[in-house]
Amino acid sequence: MKFNFRQFDSNPWYLRFRRSAGQAYHAWLATDPAAVNEFATLLKDSTNYEIMAYFGDDLSRAYQITQWLPVYEELNKKHKVQIIARQHPTTEFLRTKTSLPVNTVYDFFTLTDLVDAKNFKVILYVNNSFTNFQAMAAKRAFHVHLNHGESDKMSMTSRQMYAYDVIAVAGQAAKDRLNNSLLVRDDEKQTVIGRPQLDLLEKPTSVPLNRKVLVYAPTWEGDQEANNYSSIDIYGEKIIDSLLKISDATVLYKPHPKVVTSPNSAISNTHNKIIEKIKEANSKDLNAQHRLVLGDPMPVLQAADLMISDVSAVTIDYLYLKPNGALLMCDRRSDTSLFNEIAPVSKAVTIIDTSNINQIDQIITDHLNGKSDKSKYEQMRSYYFGDTKPGNSITRFNEMVDDLVKRRDNRVSQMPKNN
């Protein structure tokens, strides 16, 4: 069969027009006309960037990359990092969060032009956005999947992860999670780095002196029922009522970002009721400073004496940060054996379900008084994070990237220049 190529496809002027028009069209759709000229600015930048930190999603998912910004800034001290977003509102938001260069690239052709022009050596991804696979067209860069947290959610075991050259995982738990969930396994692609974010912490959330800090941190409902681990619509009101009863305590409500914007009426209604309950409690105790907390969860976790959460990254991060803290997890399905299988961390902590939710007052009091079993905490911390010595995770991350840069340069030096 003979293929007749379209005449314009080999015309460089037509291709240039097509790419510019595509860039302008996408910018117009997003009402970001200023972003149309960003590619020209990018090409004029003579900085020798080695690392692209890629993010293809909109503002609602920006939390996935913001937690990596301090890590990227640390990496930038040795290997220059450029952040490339695909939507300009995301770019503008990230520019307020980091000193690293952040730019918008809307269309596929412009993206491939940029990769070719800048000769990136390693490209880092924090999720499995479908646009990641456009960046993965780059043939002379290593593609590294970082993910955006360490949790036992179903979303952490996507088959897509093996499309990347390297899968950076926190520890043995993540390796087991992948190997137990996927038909195809490739241990050689997995590199254990711990959680480098936990080595670069800001100050804990400011709270009143001499008060216990109690945190409720529910996750969102997921994108399908099988991936729904949220407690807020089932136990949320009872949990917050119980926490607010504790005298000389400050309650911090730290929901997942998608709880705040959830279209699910059961989730959004409970979220709004919790905020009202917090306001009412503050009116009765002006010193309490109970509050809703948005943004980075790490300062909240550092301050918490007790946390109630779901299957999520904040649960495991809290176990790492506060090995002497009190941790409770909620099981919306009230199936302990299944819950233990889904989230091994639950074997080390107290589980809240339909069998004991009506005793939540006493359970919280017992935990605050030290009447809880923490004998498995350290074992579980090691299972999820490996070496938990402060500073080792960021060191392992930087060593991983440094090794990839060297391997890439060595390999490229052996390849024909025209490929």
N, C-alpha and C positions, 0 to 999 in steps of 0.2 A: 504494500500500500504506500502510495506517495502522499506526503503531507505538503500542502501548499501554505507556506508561512505568509502571514499578512505583511504587506509591504512596509507598513509603519513600524513593525516590531523591531526592525534593524536600524531604524532612523534615530540617531542619538538626540536630535532636536525634539522629535516626537516624544521620546522617552522622558526627556527633561520636562517637557510640558505636562506630560501625564503625571509625573511625580509631584510637580509643583501644584497642579490642579487638585490632586488627591489630598495633599497637605492642606491646601486652602479650604477644600470641601469639609474635611474633618474638623478643621478649626472653626469654620462657620457653624457646623452642627453643634459644636460645644460652646458657641458664642465666645470664642477666644481668638479673635483676629490677630492679637499681638503675637500669638504663638507661631504664626505662619513663617515669620522671619527667623525663627530660632535655629533652623538647620544651617543657614548661612553663618550665623554666629558661631555655631559649633565647629564648623570647618575652619574658621579663622583662628580658633584657639590652638595655640602651638604646644600646649601642655602634653607631655608624653604620658597619657593615661594608660595604665596597664589593666585596671580592673573596671568592669562595668557592673554596677549594682542596678539590676533591672526590676522595674515594677510596672505591670501593665494594667492595673485596676483603678477604679475610681476612688473617691474620697471615703466612701463607706468602708473600704477595706484598707485604708492607709495605716491603720494600727498594725498591720502585718509587717510593714517595713520600718515604721518609726522605732520599734524596739531594737532594730538592728543598727540604727544610725550611730550610736556611740561605738559599736564594734567596727563599723566602716571607718569612722574617724580615727580610731586607733590603727587600723590597717593602713590608712592613708599616710601614716608617718613613714612607711617604707615603700609601699606600692600605691601610686596615685590612683584614686578612686573617682569615678564619675557616675552619678546617678542618672539613669534615663527612665523617665516615665512616659506613658502613652496618652495621658490626659492632662491638659494644662491646669485645671483646678487642683489636681493632685500635686503637680509640680510647684505651684504657688504655695500650697500648704507645706510641703516638705522644705521649701526654702526658709520657712520660719522656724524650722526645727533643727537645721544643721548648717554648718559653714561649708560643707562640701558642695561642689557645683551640681546643680540639678537642672535638667533640661527636658523639653518635651519633644518627642518624635511620634507623629501621628500614624503615618502609613508604613507599610512593609518595605516599599522601595527605598524610602528615605532611611529606614532603619538599616537595611543592608548596605546602603551607601556609607552610612556612618561607621559601621563595623569595619568595612573594607578600608576606609580612609584612616581610621584611628588605630587599627591593628590591635584591638584588645586581646589580652592573653587569657584572662579568666572572666567569666560572666556568672554572677551570683543571682539566684532566684529564691524568693521567700514563700512562694506558693506554687500552685499548678494552674495558673491562669492560662487560658487557651492561647493568649498572645505570646506566652513564653516560647512557643514553638516557632514563632517567626524569628525571634532572636537566636534560636538554636540553629538557624541556617548558617551561622558563622562556623566555618570549617576549621579555622586556625585558632580556636580558643577552647579552653576547657569549660564545660558547663556544669555548675555545681548547685545542687538543690539543698537549701538550708532549712526550709520550712519556717514557720513563725511561732513556734512554741513546742513544748514537749508535753503532749497529752495523749490519752488513750482513746481519743475519739476515732471513729471509723475513717474520718478524712485524713488521718495520719498514715493510712495504709493504701494510698492510691497506687494503682499499677503504673500510672504515669511517671512516678518517681524514678523508675529504672530507665527512662529515656535519657536521663542526665548521665554525664560521665562519672560524677561523684555524688554520693548521697551522704551529707554530713548528718550524723545522728548524735543524740546526747549521750547514750550509753547502751548497756546490754538490753534494757527493756525495749528500746526502740528497735534494736536488731531482732529481738524475739517477736515483736509485734509484726514486723514485715515478713519474717520467715514463716510465721504461723498463719498469715492471712493471704499470702499470694501464691499462686500456682508456680510461678517462676521466681527463683531467688538467685541473687548474685552477691555473695558476701564480699567479693573483691571491690565492689563499688562503694561499700559502706565504710565511712571513716568516723570514728568516735571523737567528738570534740567537746562533749559536755555542753554547758550553757554559758557561752562567753558573756552574755548580757549580765549575768549575775556577778561577774567580776568587775563591772563598771557601773556601780550603783550610784544614784543621786542620794540626797539626804532623805531620811524617812519622813512621811507625812507629819506635819506639825499637829500635835494634839495637846489638850490641857494636861498640866502636870498632875500626877497622883491619881490618874484615872485609868482603869483597864480599857484597852482598845479592842472592841469586838467588831469583826468584819463579816458581812454577808456578801458573797461574791458569786451570784448565780451566772451560769452560762446562758447562751441563747438557745432557741429551739431547733437549730440546725436547718438544713435545706431539705430534709426528708425525715419521716418519723423514726426510722431506724437510727438516725444520727441525732435524735433529740435526747439530750441529757439534762435539760433544764429542770430545776426544782421550783422556779419562781411561781408558776401557775398552780402548782399543787401544794407546796409547803411554804411559799414565800411569806404570806401574811402571818402565819403562826410563828415562823422563825423571827421575823422582825419584831413582832409583839413581845416575844420572850426576851430578845436581846435588849429591848428598850426598858424592860422591867428591872434590869440589873442596876442597882444603885452605884454611884461613883464610877460609871462607865461611859465611854464615848463610842457610839455606834457609827461605823462607816459602811455605807451601802455602795459597793463597787460592782455594778453589773457589767456584763460583757457589752461592748459598744453597740452590738446589734439588738440588745434588749431595749435600749433607749429608742431605737427607731423601728421596732418590730411592728409589722402589719397584723400580727396575730392579736386579736382583741383580748384573749385571756392573758397573754403576756403583758400587753400594754396597759390594760386595766389594773392588773396587780402592781405593775411598776409605778403607776400614778398613785395608787393607794398607799404604797410604801413611802413615797415622797411626802404624802399628806400626813402619815403617821409620824414621820420624822419631824415635820414642822410642828405638829401638835406637842410632841415630846419636848422639843426645844422651848416651846412657850411655857412649859411647866418647870423647866430647869435651864435657866439661862447660861449656866456654866458648862452644860453638857457638850455643846457644839457637835451634835449628831449631824451627819451630812451625807449627801450624795457626792461621790468622787468619780470623776471622769479622767480619761487619759491613762498615762502609764501606771500599771498596777504595782510596780515594784516598790515605790515608796510606801504604799498602803500595806503591802505584805510585811515590810520591815518593821512597821509600827504595831502590827497586830499581836495581841496576846492570845486571841482565839479567832479562828476563822471557820466559817461554814460555807462550803462550796459544792461544786458538782464535778463531773468528769470534765476536767479542763486543765489547761496549762498552769493556771494560777494555783491550783491545788498542789501540783508537783513542785512548782517553784517555791511555794510556802514551806513545804517539807524540807527543801534544801536550805532556805534562808533562816528558818526558825525551827531547828531540830528540837528545841525545848518548848515550842508553842503547842497549843491545843488545836487539833484539826478534826473536823467532822465533815463527812461527805453525804450527800443526799442521793438516794436511789429512787427515781420516780416510778420504776416498775416493781419495786419491792420484791426483787428476786435476788437474794444474796449470792447464791452460787453463780448466777449469770453475771452479777455485778463484779464479783471477785475475778471472774474470767476476763471480763472486758477491761477492768481497771485494777490491776494487781495492787496498786497503792492502797486500795480500799481494805486489803487484808490487814493493814497495819493501823487503821484508824477506826473510829466509831462511825457506824452507818446509820443515817436517819431514813426511815421509811414509814409505811403505814402502821407497822407494828409498834413504833415507839414515838411517833410524832406528837402524841398527846402527853408524853412525858418530857417534852423538850425543855421545859423550865428546869427540871431536876438534872437532866443530862448536862445542860450548860453550866449549872452551878457546880456539879461534880467536877467537870473539866477545869473550871476556873480555880477550884480548890485542890487541884493536883490528883484527883481521883480518876485517872484514866491510864490505860496501859500504853506506854510508849516504847515498849521493849523491842519492837520491830522497826522503829523509825530509822535507825542508823543503817540497818540492813537494806531497807527500801531506798534510802538516799543513795547508797552505793549502787544498787541495781539500776536506778534510773540515770545516774550521772557519772558513774565510775569514780575516778579520783575527785573528791570534793574539796581538796585543798584550795583555798582562795588564790586566784591568779592562774591556776593551771588550765582552765578552759580557754581563756583568751590567748594563752600561749599556744595551746594546741590548734586553735583556729588560725592564728597567724602562721604557724609552722605549716599547716595544710596548704594555705594559699601560696606561701613562699615556695614550697616544694612543687606545686602545680605550675607556677611561673617558670621555674627552672626546667621542669620536664617539658613544658610547652616550647621554650626557646630551643632546647636541645633537639626536639622532634622537628620543629620547623626548619632548623638549619640543615636537616637531612632531606627535606622534601624539595622537589622541583619547584623553582620559583614561579612557574606559570600555572601552578595548580592551586 
